[in-house]
Amino acid sequence: MGTIYTPKQHEKVRDQRSGRVGEYMATQAGLVHLRPPGGGCEWTTPPDRIEPLNPGLDLQPADPNGAPPRPAL
């Protein structure tokens, strides 16, 4: 089993389950709490399902319906 990534508070990470980018808020009750950059409703994911963002990643605004952003063309 590999090492689980532990981000710093407010660090932007990717939720591998949904593909969404979120700010790391805390880990509680075995789940990671993420919030959309700029604010919004938090969501949870298992700690082994988050990854750091690649430096220079072009972040696009999330769809208001919760769909992950489309890749830039």
MIFI-686488 format. One line per field, with one value per atom (N, C-alpha, C, O): residue number from 1; residue in one letter; atom name; x, y, z. Coordinates in pm, whole numbers. Atoms other than C-alpha are relative to their C-alpha. Layout:
% residues N
nr	[NUM_...]
rest	[A_...]
atom	[CA_...]
x	[X_...]
y	[Y_...]
z	[Z_...]
***
This chain:
% residues 73
nr	[1_1_1_1_2_2_2_2_3_3_3_3_4_4_4_4_5_5_5_5_6_6_6_6_7_7_7_7_8_8_8_8_9_9_9_9_10_10_10_10_11_11_11_11_12_12_12_12_13_13_13_13_14_14_14_14_15_15_15_15_16_16_16_16_17_17_17_17_18_18_18_18_19_19_19_19_20_20_20_20_21_21_21_21_22_22_22_22_23_23_23_23_24_24_24_24_25_25_25_25_26_26_26_26_27_27_27_27_28_28_28_28_29_29_29_29_30_30_30_30_31_31_31_31_32_32_32_32_33_33_33_33_34_34_34_34_35_35_35_35_36_36_36_36_37_37_37_37_38_38_38_38_39_39_39_39_40_40_40_40_41_41_41_41_42_42_42_42_43_43_43_43_44_44_44_44_45_45_45_45_46_46_46_46_47_47_47_47_48_48_48_48_49_49_49_49_50_50_50_50_51_51_51_51_52_52_52_52_53_53_53_53_54_54_54_54_55_55_55_55_56_56_56_56_57_57_57_57_58_58_58_58_59_59_59_59_60_60_60_60_61_61_61_61_62_62_62_62_63_63_63_63_64_64_64_64_65_65_65_65_66_66_66_66_67_67_67_67_68_68_68_68_69_69_69_69_70_70_70_70_71_71_71_71_72_72_72_72_73_73_73_73]
rest	[M_M_M_M_G_G_G_G_T_T_T_T_I_I_I_I_Y_Y_Y_Y_T_T_T_T_P_P_P_P_K_K_K_K_Q_Q_Q_Q_H_H_H_H_E_E_E_E_K_K_K_K_V_V_V_V_R_R_R_R_D_D_D_D_Q_Q_Q_Q_R_R_R_R_S_S_S_S_G_G_G_G_R_R_R_R_V_V_V_V_G_G_G_G_E_E_E_E_Y_Y_Y_Y_M_M_M_M_A_A_A_A_T_T_T_T_Q_Q_Q_Q_A_A_A_A_G_G_G_G_L_L_L_L_V_V_V_V_H_H_H_H_L_L_L_L_R_R_R_R_P_P_P_P_P_P_P_P_G_G_G_G_G_G_G_G_G_G_G_G_C_C_C_C_E_E_E_E_W_W_W_W_T_T_T_T_T_T_T_T_P_P_P_P_P_P_P_P_D_D_D_D_R_R_R_R_I_I_I_I_E_E_E_E_P_P_P_P_L_L_L_L_N_N_N_N_P_P_P_P_G_G_G_G_L_L_L_L_D_D_D_D_L_L_L_L_Q_Q_Q_Q_P_P_P_P_A_A_A_A_D_D_D_D_P_P_P_P_N_N_N_N_G_G_G_G_A_A_A_A_P_P_P_P_P_P_P_P_R_R_R_R_P_P_P_P_A_A_A_A_L_L_L_L]
atom	[N_CA_C_O_N_CA_C_O_N_CA_C_O_N_CA_C_O_N_CA_C_O_N_CA_C_O_N_CA_C_O_N_CA_C_O_N_CA_C_O_N_CA_C_O_N_CA_C_O_N_CA_C_O_N_CA_C_O_N_CA_C_O_N_CA_C_O_N_CA_C_O_N_CA_C_O_N_CA_C_O_N_CA_C_O_N_CA_C_O_N_CA_C_O_N_CA_C_O_N_CA_C_O_N_CA_C_O_N_CA_C_O_N_CA_C_O_N_CA_C_O_N_CA_C_O_N_CA_C_O_N_CA_C_O_N_CA_C_O_N_CA_C_O_N_CA_C_O_N_CA_C_O_N_CA_C_O_N_CA_C_O_N_CA_C_O_N_CA_C_O_N_CA_C_O_N_CA_C_O_N_CA_C_O_N_CA_C_O_N_CA_C_O_N_CA_C_O_N_CA_C_O_N_CA_C_O_N_CA_C_O_N_CA_C_O_N_CA_C_O_N_CA_C_O_N_CA_C_O_N_CA_C_O_N_CA_C_O_N_CA_C_O_N_CA_C_O_N_CA_C_O_N_CA_C_O_N_CA_C_O_N_CA_C_O_N_CA_C_O_N_CA_C_O_N_CA_C_O_N_CA_C_O_N_CA_C_O_N_CA_C_O_N_CA_C_O_N_CA_C_O_N_CA_C_O_N_CA_C_O_N_CA_C_O_N_CA_C_O_N_CA_C_O_N_CA_C_O]
x	[84_0_88_184_-79_134_-32_-125_20_160_-117_-128_114_-157_48_115_-38_-105_-75_-197_60_-167_28_139_-22_-216_-3_-45_11_-186_-140_-204_133_-505_-6_86_30_-650_82_72_-73_-415_-101_-193_90_-587_45_163_-25_-613_-108_-211_99_-796_-63_6_76_-1068_-3_-68_-8_-995_-134_-155_131_-1352_-81_-142_85_-1520_79_21_-82_-1228_-2_64_13_-1319_124_192_-106_-1060_-64_-168_51_-1113_111_225_-95_-940_-16_-126_1_-845_-35_28_43_-1024_44_99_-32_-974_-25_-87_34_-984_-70_-15_79_-1256_-76_-128_74_-1412_42_-39_-52_-1188_-29_-3_29_-1299_67_80_-58_-1132_-113_-202_101_-1343_63_166_-47_-1297_-106_-226_90_-1447_41_160_-37_-1465_85_60_-77_-1202_-93_-179_85_-1362_-124_-201_114_-1622_-107_-105_108_-1930_-18_43_31_-2062_115_168_-104_-1805_-52_-173_32_-1795_109_215_-97_-1614_43_-29_-55_-1398_100_153_-99_-1173_139_170_-133_-817_90_182_-84_-668_-46_8_53_-868_29_-32_-40_-705_144_223_-136_-393_36_-52_-40_-187_-22_-22_13_-241_138_236_-126_30_29_-62_-32_217_-33_-6_33_93_-130_-164_128_-240_-93_-110_93_-486_-134_-208_127_-780_-109_-93_116_-1115_-112_-116_111_-1430_-83_-104_85_-1644_-138_-184_137_-1985_-88_-71_85_-2253_-83_-133_74_-2426_88_42_-88_-2121_79_154_-76_-1981_146_174_-141_-1600_29_-38_-32_-1439_47_108_-47_-1374_144_184_-140_-1010_8_-76_-21_-880_44_119_-37_-846_120_165]
y	[-119_0_123_132_-122_344_99_81_-107_655_87_122_-87_864_145_186_-140_1225_82_70_-86_1475_146_193_-140_1832_94_57_-105_2154_61_52_-61_2336_108_188_-90_2535_-29_45_40_2360_-57_-130_53_2283_-140_-164_140_1911_-47_19_59_1691_-121_-206_116_1449_-98_-71_97_1142_-63_-107_60_1013_84_31_-88_1316_80_133_-83_1491_147_229_-139_1811_45_-35_-62_2047_65_131_-60_2154_42_-4_-40_2323_-96_-122_90_2084_80_181_-69_2187_-77_-18_81_1898_-146_-180_142_1524_-30_-10_33_1413_-128_-151_126_1075_-84_-152_82_916_51_-20_-58_1146_136_210_-130_1443_94_58_-102_1759_100_161_-92_1968_105_80_-110_2301_54_63_-57_2448_126_204_-124_2719_121_126_-118_3053_-15_81_21_2900_-87_-117_87_2686_-115_-118_115_2362_-99_-138_101_2122_-137_-161_140_1756_-84_-33_89_1456_-108_-142_109_1186_-76_-18_73_912_61_111_-63_1033_-63_3_63_783_35_-16_-38_944_147_202_-136_1290_-2_-88_-10_1395_147_232_-140_1712_42_-41_-52_1936_12_35_-20_1953_149_228_-143_2286_47_-23_-57_2508_-51_-18_50_2327_117_202_-107_2557_-31_-116_22_2572_78_196_-65_2647_-2_-90_-2_2744_-128_-181_120_2450_35_149_-15_2403_18_-55_-19_2535_-123_-133_123_2196_-110_-222_97_2021_-86_-174_80_1876_43_162_-40_1865_86_74_-85_2125_-81_-186_66_2028_38_151_-34_2010_113_123_-108_2315_-59_-157_47_2268_72_45]
z	[0_0_0_77_12_-99_110_189_-97_110_-44_-162_29_131_4_99_10_22_105_118_-102_303_-37_-16_39_174_120_230_-100_370_-10_-114_2_467_-108_-122_111_172_-126_-224_121_-74_-100_-62_104_-404_-40_-68_35_-482_-96_-113_90_-731_68_123_-46_-622_-117_-218_109_-835_-33_-146_27_-800_-97_-190_82_-957_-102_-198_86_-1127_38_-25_-43_-941_76_140_-77_-796_121_110_-122_-437_93_81_-103_-148_117_165_-115_129_125_155_-120_447_126_219_-118_694_-32_-133_3_747_131_239_-118_985_-25_-135_6_1055_-121_-183_107_794_-141_-238_132_508_-14_83_32_341_-37_-114_31_328_-95_-65_103_13_-27_-12_34_-89_-136_-165_129_-439_18_110_-8_-499_-10_-98_1_-422_85_99_-89_-190_-62_-181_44_-213_97_204_-85_-69_2_-102_-16_70_-41_-42_24_-30_63_99_-62_108_-98_-192_79_-44_88_183_-78_94_-19_-128_10_167_-106_-155_103_-78_-142_-239_131_-363_-35_-126_36_-361_-49_-10_51_-547_-14_-31_20_-573_-144_-235_136_-873_-61_10_70_-1135_-5_-30_13_-1128_-141_-239_130_-1409_-58_-172_50_-1442_-23_65_34_-1616_64_14_-69_-1375_-71_-102_60_-1532_103_188_-95_-1342_-11_-119_-2_-1237_-53_-40_46_-1393_124_221_-118_-1151_35_147_-29_-1181_57_78_-61_-1038_-96_-53_97_-1361_3_21_3_-1377_-122_-224_113_-1602_-120_-104_122_-1963_-25_6_29_-2074_-103_-193_97_-2260_-132_-136_133_-2633_-53_-164]
***
